[in-house]
Amino acid sequence: MEQRELVERLLRRDETGMEELLRHYGPLMKYVIAPILPDPRDREDCLSEAALRVWERIGQFDGERGSWAAWLTALTRNTALNRARSNARHGGEALSEQTPSQEPGPEETVLQRERALEELPAGSRALLYRKYYYRQSTAQIAAELGLTERAVEGKLYRLKKRLRKSLGGEGHAGT
């Protein structure tokens, strides 16, 4: 089933659209959730919650503003982060320090970061997103890219150093 047809089914509130969503995009959603929620039961609950959010918010998807995969992974990631925060508040496992804040910073800072990221080669940008946006472990990234963990850490170090320089130095917030 094509993405366009899936979105149309979801917009029509056709329940087969949900089945197709989980069949075709469930593995991607699980991949996004796994590094954020270590407990398998939390992962399954989060997958269900993310699918429900897709059902409820499908009208907000705009193919002109971004791709289906980007919208779906962002929604899934935010659902997982919200569940992890809720778990931390209720005595569950605490979030690591790497968890990004949901609160938006000053607009100019965001624009500066976006510009700095856009200047990076696509592969470098993807590496940073995998580590800091999708919160994948260094071991997972290394295994999937066929590199050693040390090589991945070295690349990340150099990329962060390059971004710091691009953003104005060592004291730049968030780098």
Stockholm file with secondary structure:
# STOCKHOLM 1.0

chainA/1-175         MEQRELVERLLRRDETGMEELLRHYGPLMKYVIAPILPDPRDREDCLSEAALRVWERIGQFDGERGSWAAWLTALTRNTALNRARSNARHGGEALSEQTPSQEPGPEETVLQRERALEELPAGSRALLYRKYYYRQSTAQIAAELGLTERAVEGKLYRLKKRLRKSLGGEGHAGT
#=GR chainA/1-175 SS CCHHHHHHHHHTTCHHHHHHHHHHHHHHHHHHHTTTCCSHHHHHHHHHHHHHHHHHHGGGCCTTTSCHHHHHHHHHHHHHHHHHHHHHHTTSCCCCTTCCCSSCCCHHHHHHHHHHHHTSCHHHHHHHIIIIISCCCHHHHHHHHTCCHHHHHHHHHHHHHHHHHHHTSTTCTTC
#=GC SS_cons         CCHHHHHHHHHTTCHHHHHHHHHHHHHHHHHHHTTTCCSHHHHHHHHHHHHHHHHHHGGGCCTTTSCHHHHHHHHHHHHHHHHHHHHHHTTSCCCCTTCCCSSCCCHHHHHHHHHHHHTSCHHHHHHHIIIIISCCCHHHHHHHHTCCHHHHHHHHHHHHHHHHHHHTSTTCTTC
//
